Amino acid sequence: MPRRADQMRLGAFLYPGGHHVAAWRHPASQADAGIDPVHYRRLAQVAERAGFDLLFLADGVSIRGDDLDALSRTAIRYVGQFEPLTLLAHLSAVTERIGLVATASTTYNEPFHVARKFASLDHLSGGRAGWNLVTSADPREAYNFGRESHLAHARRYARAEEFVDVVAGLWDSFEDDAFVRDRAEGRFFDPAKLHALDHEGEHFSVRGPLNVPRPPQGHPVVVQAGSSEAGKSLAARTAEVIFTAQDTLADAVAFYADVKGRMEGHGRHPDDLKIMPGAFPVVGRTEGEAQDKYGALQDLIHPVVGRSLLEQLAGIDLSGHPDDGPVPEAPETEGGKSRQALLLTLARREGLTIRDLYLRVAGARGHWTLVGTPDRIADALQERFEARGADGFNIMPPTLPGGLDDFATLVIPELQRRGLFRTAYEGRTLRENLGLRRPAHRRHGPARRA
């Protein structure tokens, strides 16, 4: 049964103890969740029973932020969790329908590695893999790869443009029916259906072919998280899902129209891309309960963590600036340009101090924060979805496992009652469930609708 166009897509964005920066300190969370496979198995199965389209795991290849108390020299921010592709391979064995999306950087990987790993995950999961393409925003990552500094933003995106083309080409190394495995004739595959890539470009020289058969989905679903001008251009050409951050309905509608409007120039239909902004829901059975939950988390934010997070996300040096003073001007960052612009615009629009701003962003890191009853949260999601500000949402539970349980048991039934979300999976692959086409092999035939 095909996916209805008037139903939203939902991702479960998992961060060990929850997305709030102080979640690990909350008594309802698990402090060692990042290295507990039982914790992740439970979350994956809760999300699948609820009908989520996909699990999403972010990643970085350094410890983020300088979150040390200057007086006690005590580390006070969460660190320490599994490498995401390894974890998703494990979760593929305990789930059947839910998509499995992991982050891998185009700045600190090689295309052959990424193509091989995600093709392998697609085979392991029966066609449920997705690659979240990022260019890495944290300059500290450079120091772990023999570099003196992070690549400039424009350079990272130029590398990413070529990177994704090489990966897609490697996934097409073999045609779908290349592997005949004819014991009698001694023919393992048909050589006529093997295609070396022979890529020579500015950033990469990759002969190929990939040593993995073509993935079950043709290509794993390509997800992208950048919302800068370069990010939107890359997404319009290559992405099939975008995770993005817009704080207001007007901004969400403008972003949606902008990116979808660029696709025709690349020979793509707007339905070939699903825009799923982040949503951070704090759910209570009453408004008072929801506000109390949110307030309890906000009270746990350590000022050192709040300032560090703001410096990281907005590319601002806050040294010498008091918490109760205005947010200083900042030069354009070589990190996450769209997130910097979002946060600085928010601070100027509302006259926020440094403390005000880090308290606003510490939970959702600039994503859309929703605090209220299931009805109120469903109302907000429905408004943005029906206004064409989103095709769905990447749900960011404030604490885990409780925040995911609350959304699954309280909000999703309300969305289903309104006919806005599925009651059963439509297919077995991530593409089928998202309503995305299966790409044809580049040498043969048109793409097929899921």
N, C-alpha and C positions, 0 to 999 in steps of 0.2 A: 504494500500500500504506500503510495507516494506521500511525502510530507506536505501538509497543507501550508499554503503560502501565508495564511493568516495566523499561523502559530509561531511563537518565538523559540529561538534556540537558547539553551542554557549550558554554560560551562561551570564546573566546580573547580575553582582556583584554590589549590591546597598549599598552605604554608604551615610548617610543622604544628605549632600550637594555636595558630590563628593569625589573621592579618594585622590585627592591632599591634603596634610596636611593643606594647607592654603585655601582650597576651600570655607570654610564658610565665609572667608573675601572677596571673590570675589563678585562684584556687581551683577553678573548674577545668583548667587546661593541664596538659601533661608536659612537664619541663623537659623531658628527654624525648619528646615525640619525634624529633628529626632523625633519630637513629633507631626507631622502633618499627619493624615491619608489620607487626600486629596492628598497630595504630593505623597505618596506611591501608592495610587490607580492609579494616572495618570501614574507613571513610569511603574507599572505592565501592564497597558493596552497598553502603547507604545511598551513595550517589546513583548507582545503577538501578537500585530498586525504585528510586524516585524518578527515573527517566532522564537524567541529565545526558546531554549529548556527549560531553567529554570531561575528562579530568585534565587539568592543566598544571604543570609544574614549571615554575620559573627557575633560573639558575644564574650564577655568576661564578667567576673563577678567581675570586679573591675574597678576603674578609672585608665586608663593607663597613665603612665608617670608622671613626676613631672614638669608639664608645667606651672610653676608660674614665673613671672618676679620677680627676687630677690629684685629689688628696689621698685617697685610699689605694689608688692604682688597681681598682677592682673592675673587671669587665662586667658591664651591666646591660648589654644588648645581646639578643639571641644570635648564636652562631653554631654551626655543626649539623649538617644534614646530608642525606644521601645524594649521590650523583643521580640526576633524574632519569636518564635512559636506563640505567641499571635497575632503578626502582620500578619503572614502568614495565620492564620485561618481567619482573616478579609479579606485578599486579595483573599482567595479561593472563596469567595462569589461574587467577581467582575471579575473573570477570568474563563476560561473554559478549556484551553489546556496546558498552560505553567506550568512547574514543579515548585515546591515550596520547596526549600532546606534551612534548618536552621542549625546552629551550636549548638551542645550541648556537653559539656565536659564530658569525662569519669572519670576525676579526681574529679570533684565537683558535681556529680550527682550519683544516684543509677540506676542500670539497669531497675528496674521495672518502675520507673518514665519515663525514656526515651522511653522504649517500649510502654507504654500506651499513651504518648503524641503523638508520631509519628504515631502510629496506628490510633489514633483519627483523626489526620490531614489527613491521607490517606483516611479515610472514608469521612470526611468533603469535601475533594476536588475531590472525585471520582477517586482516584488512582494517585495523583500527588505529593506525599510527598517524600522528601529525607532528610536523616540525615547526616550532616557533622560531622564526628567523629573527635574530637581533644582531646589532652591530657592536654591542657592549658600550654602556655609558660611563662605567666606573674607571677612571684613569689608573687606579691601583692594579687593575688586571694586567697592565703592560709589564709590570715588574716581575711577573711570574713567567714571562715568555721571552726573556732576554732583551726587552726593549727599554730604552731610557724614558720614553713618554708614550702616551696613548696616541694612536693615529687621529689626525684631525677629522672632524665630522664629515666633511665632503669626501675625504679620502676613504673613510670607512664605508660610506654608501656606494662609492664607485666600486670598491672591492665587493660589496654585497651584491650589486647588480650582476657582476660577472659570476660570482660564486653560485647564485641560485640557478643561473643558466647551465653551469657545469654540472651541478647536482642533478638537475632535470635530465640532462643529456646522459649522465651515467645511469640513471634509473631506466633509461631506454636502451641500455647496452644489449639486452636480449629482447626479442619479440615475445609476446605472451605464450606462444605455443612452440618456443624454440627447443624445449627440453623433451625429447622423444623417449629417451632412456630405453632404447631398443636393445635388450640383452642379446637376442638372436643375431642381430646384424652388427652388434658392437658399436652402435651409434648412441652416444649419450645425449648429444644435442645436434641440431641441424646448423652446420656452420654458416649457411646462407642467411640465418636469422640472428646472427651475432654481428654487432656493429660497434667497432671501435670509435671512440669520440674524436680523438686527434685534435683536441682543443689547444690553440695557442692564442693567448690574450695578453693584456697588459699586466694582469696580476697572477695568472695561473697558466701552467703548461701541463695538461693532463691528457695522456694518451687513451687510458681506459683499455678494455672495457671493465665494468664492475664485475666482481666475482660473486655476485648474488643474482638469482633470477629476478625478472621484473616483478615488482611488488604486486600483491593481490589487488590493490586499488589503482594500479597503473603507476601512480605517484602517491606517496603519503600526502595528506592534506598539508598545504603550505600556509602557515599562520605568520602574521607579522605584527609587531607591536609598536613601531615608530609612527609618530603623528606630525613630525616636522614636514616641511615642504619636500625634502628628499625622501622621507618616509612615505608620504602620501603618493608620490610618484612611483616609488618601488612597489607599493601595495597595489596601485591601480593596474600595474603591468603583470604582477606575479602572484599576489596573495589571494587566498581563498577564504581566509578569516582574518579580521583585524581585531586585536585587543587594543582599546584606546581609552582615553580619559577625557571626559567632558563633564564639567560641573553643573552646567545649566542646560535647560531644554533647547534654548536658542542656539547655543554652541554645538550641541549634539546634532540638531537638524542641519546646521550649516556644514558641519564636518561630513555628515552622511551624503549630502547633496554634492559636495565638492569631490569626494573620492569616487563616488559612483559615476559622477559626470565625466571623470577622466578616463573611464574604462573603454568607451567607444573608440577612443583614439588608439587603443591597443588591440582592437578587434575582439573585445570581450563584452559579454552581456552583464548588466548590473546584478543579475541573480547569481552570477558566478563568484560573487564575493559576499560574505556575511560579516556585517559589522557588529561587534559584540563588546561594547564598552564595559569597563569594570563597575560593579555595584557592590557596596559594602553595607549589608543589611543587619541592623540590630533589631531583632524581632522580640516583641513582648505581647502577651495576651491582652494587655491594656497599654495605653500610652504611658502611664506612670511606670509600669514595669520596664518598658523599653528604655525610657529615659534613665531609670535607675541603673540598668545594665550598662548603658553607655557611660554614665557618670562614673561608675565603679572602675571601668577601664581607664578613663581619662585621668582619674586620680592616681593611677599607677605609673604614669609617664614620668620618667626621671628627666630633669632639665638637660642634663648632658646628652642624653639620647635624643631628646627633641631637637636640640640645636644641631647635633651631628646629622640627624636625618634631613633637616632643612638644608644644611650646607651641601649634603650629597645630592638631594633631589633638584635643588635650585641653582647649584653652582655658585653659591654665595660664601664669601669669607666673613664670618660673623665675629671674628676675634676683635675685641675692643668695643663691641656694640652690646648695650645692656638688653636684657630680655624684654623690658618694658619700653624700649625705644622703637622707632620705626624700622621697617625692613630696609636695609641699605640698597642703593643701586648696585647692579652687578654687570660686569662685561658679559657679552654673549658667550655662553659656555661651549666647550667642545664635547661636552657630555650629552645629556638628554635635552635638546633644544625645546621640544614641545612642552615638556614638563616644566622647564624653567619659565617659559612664557605663561603657562597656566597659573603657576603659583605667584609670580610677580604681578600679574593682572589681578588676581584675587586680592592680594595685599593692598594694591593701590585702590581698587574699586571699593573696598570695605574699610579702608584705613586701619589695617591690622598691625599690631605690634609683632615683634619677633615671637613672643610667647603665644600670642593669639594664633599666629600662622602655624607654628609647629603643633599646637593643640588641634588645629583644624585638619592638618594633613597626617598626623601620626597614625591615625587608624587606617585610612584608605590610601595614603601616600598620593593624594591628589585625585583619587577616583571619587565617584559619586557616593556620598554617605546618606543612608536611609535609616531613620530611627522611628519605629512605630509598630502598630498592630499589623497582622497579616493583611487585612483589608487595605490599610493605608499604603503599605508597601506594594501590594498588587496594583492599586490605583496608579501609583507613580510609575511602575514598570509599564503598565498598559498605556499610559499617556505618552510616554517616550516612544514606545514601540509603534503605536498607531499614528503618531505624528511623523513617522519616518525619521526618527533620530537613532534608531537601532533595529537590527534584525534579531536581536536577542541580547543576552547579558552574560558576562563572566562574573559569577557570584563569588565574593571574597568574604567568607565567614570571619567574623571578628575573633572568635575563639573556636578551637576544635577540641573535641568533636561536637560540643554543644551548639555552636552557631550553624553548622551544617544540618544537624538534627532539626533545629528550629525551622530552618528554611524548608527542608524536605517534608516535614510533617505539618507545618502551618501555612506556608506561603504557596507551595506547589499545589496542594489541593484546591486552594482558592483560584489559582490560575487555570487549573483544569476545569473547575466549575464554570468559569467564564469562556471556556473553549479556546484559551490562549496557549495551552501547552498539551503535549501528547499524553495519552494514557497508556500507550504501548509503543515500543520501538518499531519503526517502519522497516528496517533492514538489519543486516548483520555488520555492515562496514560503516566507518565514520562518514564516508561520502554519502552513502545511502541515507543515513539518518540526518545529515545536514542538508540533503537535497542538492548535492553538488555532482557535476558531471564526472565520469571516469575519463581521464585523458586518453586519447588514442596514442598509440605508438607514433612517434613523429614521422615515421616513414610510411605509415599505413592507416588510412581511414579517419573519419571524423570522431570527435569525442562523443561519448554516450551519456545521456542523462541517467542519473541514478534512479 
